[in-house]
Amino acid sequence: MRVELQTLTRLPQSRAILFSFKSFMYPLEEIKAEGLGPALADAVEGLQKGNVPGMWIYKGAVSWGKAMIEYLRE
């Protein structure tokens, strides 16, 4: 699973806004082994059921969501 930490920082002199991000990769096996599988499965389901249902399609969960949720809950 890829997770991004995104930040916005205003530069003091120019007042420009700097957008930066850092990507982290986590194996699903590791998340599941730590006992966090059901919580992640709930979060993935929330993409479809939340207040922005288009996010399910935007993130491509149409292709991988069901299989990932099943794996995390087994």
C-alpha positions as a LaTeX table, in Angstrom:
\begin{tabular}{lrrr}
\hline
Residue & $x$ (\AA) & $y$ (\AA) & $z$ (\AA) \\
\hline
Met1 & 0.00 & 0.00 & 0.00 \\
Arg2 & 1.27 & 3.46 & $-0.86$ \\
Val3 & 0.63 & 6.31 & 1.58 \\
Glu4 & 1.52 & 9.94 & 0.99 \\
Leu5 & 2.22 & 12.64 & 3.56 \\
Gln6 & 1.38 & 15.96 & 1.91 \\
Thr7 & 2.19 & 19.39 & 3.32 \\
Leu8 & 1.65 & 23.01 & 2.30 \\
Thr9 & 4.17 & 25.56 & 3.53 \\
Arg10 & 4.10 & 29.31 & 2.95 \\
Leu11 & 7.57 & 30.71 & 2.28 \\
Pro12 & 8.29 & 33.71 & 4.52 \\
Gln13 & 9.83 & 36.18 & 2.05 \\
Ser14 & 8.01 & 35.47 & $-1.21$ \\
Arg15 & 4.76 & 34.30 & 0.44 \\
Ala16 & 4.66 & 31.56 & $-2.21$ \\
Ile17 & 3.14 & 28.23 & $-1.21$ \\
Leu18 & 5.32 & 25.14 & $-1.38$ \\
Phe19 & 3.58 & 21.80 & $-1.86$ \\
Ser20 & 5.65 & 18.81 & $-0.83$ \\
Phe21 & 4.96 & 15.14 & $-0.38$ \\
Lys22 & 6.67 & 12.02 & 0.90 \\
Ser23 & 5.58 & 8.56 & $-0.21$ \\
Phe24 & 5.70 & 5.49 & 2.01 \\
Met25 & 5.19 & 1.87 & 0.92 \\
Tyr26 & 3.77 & $-0.75$ & 3.29 \\
Pro27 & 3.19 & $-4.44$ & 2.46 \\
Leu28 & $-0.40$ & $-5.49$ & 3.13 \\
Glu29 & 0.95 & $-8.59$ & 4.87 \\
Glu30 & 2.64 & $-6.34$ & 7.44 \\
Ile31 & $-0.51$ & $-4.30$ & 8.05 \\
Lys32 & $-2.54$ & $-7.47$ & 8.48 \\
Ala33 & 0.07 & $-9.06$ & 10.80 \\
Glu34 & $-0.06$ & $-6.00$ & 13.06 \\
Gly35 & $-3.81$ & $-6.53$ & 13.49 \\
Leu36 & $-4.74$ & $-3.43$ & 11.50 \\
Gly37 & $-6.42$ & $-5.29$ & 8.62 \\
Pro38 & $-10.04$ & $-4.70$ & 9.67 \\
Ala39 & $-9.45$ & $-0.96$ & 10.26 \\
Leu40 & $-7.86$ & $-0.57$ & 6.83 \\
Ala41 & $-10.68$ & $-2.58$ & 5.24 \\
Asp42 & $-13.17$ & $-0.19$ & 6.88 \\
Ala43 & $-11.24$ & 2.80 & 5.52 \\
Val44 & $-11.22$ & 1.36 & 1.99 \\
Glu45 & $-14.96$ & 0.73 & 2.21 \\
Gly46 & $-15.33$ & 4.33 & 3.34 \\
Leu47 & $-14.04$ & 5.46 & $-0.07$ \\
Gln48 & $-17.25$ & 4.12 & $-1.59$ \\
Lys49 & $-19.67$ & 4.94 & 1.23 \\
Gly50 & $-18.24$ & 8.29 & 2.34 \\
Asn51 & $-19.27$ & 11.82 & 1.46 \\
Val52 & $-17.23$ & 11.72 & $-1.79$ \\
Pro53 & $-18.32$ & 8.46 & $-3.46$ \\
Gly54 & $-16.44$ & 9.40 & $-6.65$ \\
Met55 & $-13.20$ & 8.78 & $-4.72$ \\
Trp56 & $-13.80$ & 5.00 & $-5.06$ \\
Ile57 & $-13.52$ & 5.36 & $-8.84$ \\
Tyr58 & $-10.77$ & 8.02 & $-8.77$ \\
Lys59 & $-8.48$ & 5.83 & $-6.63$ \\
Gly60 & $-9.13$ & 2.80 & $-8.85$ \\
Ala61 & $-10.76$ & 0.82 & $-6.06$ \\
Val62 & $-13.22$ & $-0.54$ & $-8.59$ \\
Ser63 & $-10.37$ & $-2.84$ & $-9.67$ \\
Trp64 & $-8.72$ & $-3.75$ & $-6.34$ \\
Gly65 & $-11.08$ & $-2.74$ & $-3.53$ \\
Lys66 & $-13.13$ & $-5.90$ & $-3.09$ \\
Ala67 & $-10.11$ & $-8.25$ & $-3.18$ \\
Met68 & $-8.16$ & $-6.08$ & $-0.75$ \\
Ile69 & $-11.05$ & $-5.85$ & 1.72 \\
Glu70 & $-11.56$ & $-9.63$ & 1.62 \\
Tyr71 & $-7.84$ & $-10.28$ & 2.16 \\
Leu72 & $-7.61$ & $-7.88$ & 5.09 \\
Arg73 & $-10.62$ & $-9.45$ & 6.82 \\
Glu74 & $-9.76$ & $-13.13$ & 6.34 \\
\hline
\end{tabular}
